[in-house]
Structures are given as C-alpha cells and as structure tokens.
Amino acid sequence: MSLKIRLLDAYLKYYMHIRNPHKLSDRSWCEEVQNLHYIRTKEKENSQV
C-alpha cells in the first residue's frame, strides 16, 4: 500500500506539478489523483484516434 501511495505522489509531482503532495488534505489528494486519472485517460483516448 505504501508503495502505491509513493508512486501516486511521484505522479502528482511529475504530471500535476504539485511540489508536496503529502501536505495535501486527504480529500484534496484524492481529488488530484482523480484529476490526473481523467487527464491521462483523455490523453490516451486522443492518441488512439
């Protein structure tokens, strides 16, 4: 579980440019992960067109 959180934190830093994702509230962190998932999904869809 800890590894998944660290990986998601790294994704938030890299893709969303959030410097300290561990400082976000739990709700904000989850919202940013959902935003990242949505963006990456749309990018994948658009690259397959």
Phi and psi in radians as a Rosetta constraint file:
Dihedral C 1 N 2 CA 2 C 2 CIRCULARHARMONIC -1.051 0.35
Dihedral N 2 CA 2 C 2 N 3 CIRCULARHARMONIC -0.651 0.35
Dihedral C 2 N 3 CA 3 C 3 CIRCULARHARMONIC -1.135 0.35
Dihedral N 3 CA 3 C 3 N 4 CIRCULARHARMONIC -0.687 0.35
Dihedral C 3 N 4 CA 4 C 4 CIRCULARHARMONIC -1.118 0.35
Dihedral N 4 CA 4 C 4 N 5 CIRCULARHARMONIC -0.709 0.35
Dihedral C 4 N 5 CA 5 C 5 CIRCULARHARMONIC -1.150 0.35
Dihedral N 5 CA 5 C 5 N 6 CIRCULARHARMONIC -0.749 0.35
Dihedral C 5 N 6 CA 6 C 6 CIRCULARHARMONIC -1.093 0.35
Dihedral N 6 CA 6 C 6 N 7 CIRCULARHARMONIC -0.686 0.35
Dihedral C 6 N 7 CA 7 C 7 CIRCULARHARMONIC -1.148 0.35
Dihedral N 7 CA 7 C 7 N 8 CIRCULARHARMONIC -0.767 0.35
Dihedral C 7 N 8 CA 8 C 8 CIRCULARHARMONIC -1.133 0.35
Dihedral N 8 CA 8 C 8 N 9 CIRCULARHARMONIC -0.659 0.35
Dihedral C 8 N 9 CA 9 C 9 CIRCULARHARMONIC -1.048 0.35
Dihedral N 9 CA 9 C 9 N 10 CIRCULARHARMONIC -0.747 0.35
Dihedral C 9 N 10 CA 10 C 10 CIRCULARHARMONIC -1.107 0.35
Dihedral N 10 CA 10 C 10 N 11 CIRCULARHARMONIC -0.711 0.35
Dihedral C 10 N 11 CA 11 C 11 CIRCULARHARMONIC -1.096 0.35
Dihedral N 11 CA 11 C 11 N 12 CIRCULARHARMONIC -0.724 0.35
Dihedral C 11 N 12 CA 12 C 12 CIRCULARHARMONIC -1.120 0.35
Dihedral N 12 CA 12 C 12 N 13 CIRCULARHARMONIC -0.657 0.35
Dihedral C 12 N 13 CA 13 C 13 CIRCULARHARMONIC -1.153 0.35
Dihedral N 13 CA 13 C 13 N 14 CIRCULARHARMONIC -0.818 0.35
Dihedral C 13 N 14 CA 14 C 14 CIRCULARHARMONIC -1.276 0.35
Dihedral N 14 CA 14 C 14 N 15 CIRCULARHARMONIC -0.904 0.35
Dihedral C 14 N 15 CA 15 C 15 CIRCULARHARMONIC -1.508 0.35
Dihedral N 15 CA 15 C 15 N 16 CIRCULARHARMONIC -0.650 0.35
Dihedral C 15 N 16 CA 16 C 16 CIRCULARHARMONIC -1.758 0.35
Dihedral N 16 CA 16 C 16 N 17 CIRCULARHARMONIC -0.088 0.35
Dihedral C 16 N 17 CA 17 C 17 CIRCULARHARMONIC 1.010 0.35
Dihedral N 17 CA 17 C 17 N 18 CIRCULARHARMONIC 0.701 0.35
Dihedral C 17 N 18 CA 18 C 18 CIRCULARHARMONIC -1.679 0.35
Dihedral N 18 CA 18 C 18 N 19 CIRCULARHARMONIC 1.977 0.35
Dihedral C 18 N 19 CA 19 C 19 CIRCULARHARMONIC -1.126 0.35
Dihedral N 19 CA 19 C 19 N 20 CIRCULARHARMONIC -0.742 0.35
Dihedral C 19 N 20 CA 20 C 20 CIRCULARHARMONIC -2.263 0.35
Dihedral N 20 CA 20 C 20 N 21 CIRCULARHARMONIC 1.281 0.35
Dihedral C 20 N 21 CA 21 C 21 CIRCULARHARMONIC -1.068 0.35
Dihedral N 21 CA 21 C 21 N 22 CIRCULARHARMONIC -0.448 0.35
Dihedral C 21 N 22 CA 22 C 22 CIRCULARHARMONIC -1.203 0.35
Dihedral N 22 CA 22 C 22 N 23 CIRCULARHARMONIC -0.247 0.35
Dihedral C 22 N 23 CA 23 C 23 CIRCULARHARMONIC -1.576 0.35
Dihedral N 23 CA 23 C 23 N 24 CIRCULARHARMONIC -0.124 0.35
Dihedral C 23 N 24 CA 24 C 24 CIRCULARHARMONIC -1.235 0.35
Dihedral N 24 CA 24 C 24 N 25 CIRCULARHARMONIC 2.664 0.35
Dihedral C 24 N 25 CA 25 C 25 CIRCULARHARMONIC -1.150 0.35
Dihedral N 25 CA 25 C 25 N 26 CIRCULARHARMONIC 2.806 0.35
Dihedral C 25 N 26 CA 26 C 26 CIRCULARHARMONIC -0.996 0.35
Dihedral N 26 CA 26 C 26 N 27 CIRCULARHARMONIC -0.738 0.35
Dihedral C 26 N 27 CA 27 C 27 CIRCULARHARMONIC -1.128 0.35
Dihedral N 27 CA 27 C 27 N 28 CIRCULARHARMONIC -0.806 0.35
Dihedral C 27 N 28 CA 28 C 28 CIRCULARHARMONIC -1.112 0.35
Dihedral N 28 CA 28 C 28 N 29 CIRCULARHARMONIC -0.696 0.35
Dihedral C 28 N 29 CA 29 C 29 CIRCULARHARMONIC -1.068 0.35
Dihedral N 29 CA 29 C 29 N 30 CIRCULARHARMONIC -0.809 0.35
Dihedral C 29 N 30 CA 30 C 30 CIRCULARHARMONIC -1.116 0.35
Dihedral N 30 CA 30 C 30 N 31 CIRCULARHARMONIC -0.700 0.35
Dihedral C 30 N 31 CA 31 C 31 CIRCULARHARMONIC -1.095 0.35
Dihedral N 31 CA 31 C 31 N 32 CIRCULARHARMONIC -0.722 0.35
Dihedral C 31 N 32 CA 32 C 32 CIRCULARHARMONIC -1.173 0.35
Dihedral N 32 CA 32 C 32 N 33 CIRCULARHARMONIC -0.651 0.35
Dihedral C 32 N 33 CA 33 C 33 CIRCULARHARMONIC -1.121 0.35
Dihedral N 33 CA 33 C 33 N 34 CIRCULARHARMONIC -0.726 0.35
Dihedral C 33 N 34 CA 34 C 34 CIRCULARHARMONIC -1.126 0.35
Dihedral N 34 CA 34 C 34 N 35 CIRCULARHARMONIC -0.710 0.35
Dihedral C 34 N 35 CA 35 C 35 CIRCULARHARMONIC -1.079 0.35
Dihedral N 35 CA 35 C 35 N 36 CIRCULARHARMONIC -0.764 0.35
Dihedral C 35 N 36 CA 36 C 36 CIRCULARHARMONIC -1.074 0.35
Dihedral N 36 CA 36 C 36 N 37 CIRCULARHARMONIC -0.774 0.35
Dihedral C 36 N 37 CA 37 C 37 CIRCULARHARMONIC -1.049 0.35
Dihedral N 37 CA 37 C 37 N 38 CIRCULARHARMONIC -0.777 0.35
Dihedral C 37 N 38 CA 38 C 38 CIRCULARHARMONIC -1.069 0.35
Dihedral N 38 CA 38 C 38 N 39 CIRCULARHARMONIC -0.830 0.35
Dihedral C 38 N 39 CA 39 C 39 CIRCULARHARMONIC -1.083 0.35
Dihedral N 39 CA 39 C 39 N 40 CIRCULARHARMONIC -0.826 0.35
Dihedral C 39 N 40 CA 40 C 40 CIRCULARHARMONIC -1.152 0.35
Dihedral N 40 CA 40 C 40 N 41 CIRCULARHARMONIC -0.610 0.35
Dihedral C 40 N 41 CA 41 C 41 CIRCULARHARMONIC -1.122 0.35
Dihedral N 41 CA 41 C 41 N 42 CIRCULARHARMONIC -0.800 0.35
Dihedral C 41 N 42 CA 42 C 42 CIRCULARHARMONIC -1.117 0.35
Dihedral N 42 CA 42 C 42 N 43 CIRCULARHARMONIC -0.691 0.35
Dihedral C 42 N 43 CA 43 C 43 CIRCULARHARMONIC -1.073 0.35
Dihedral N 43 CA 43 C 43 N 44 CIRCULARHARMONIC -0.729 0.35
Dihedral C 43 N 44 CA 44 C 44 CIRCULARHARMONIC -1.131 0.35
Dihedral N 44 CA 44 C 44 N 45 CIRCULARHARMONIC -0.775 0.35
Dihedral C 44 N 45 CA 45 C 45 CIRCULARHARMONIC -1.038 0.35
Dihedral N 45 CA 45 C 45 N 46 CIRCULARHARMONIC -0.782 0.35
Dihedral C 45 N 46 CA 46 C 46 CIRCULARHARMONIC -1.212 0.35
Dihedral N 46 CA 46 C 46 N 47 CIRCULARHARMONIC -0.498 0.35
Dihedral C 46 N 47 CA 47 C 47 CIRCULARHARMONIC -1.354 0.35
Dihedral N 47 CA 47 C 47 N 48 CIRCULARHARMONIC -0.288 0.35
Dihedral C 47 N 48 CA 48 C 48 CIRCULARHARMONIC -1.656 0.35
Dihedral N 48 CA 48 C 48 N 49 CIRCULARHARMONIC -0.054 0.35
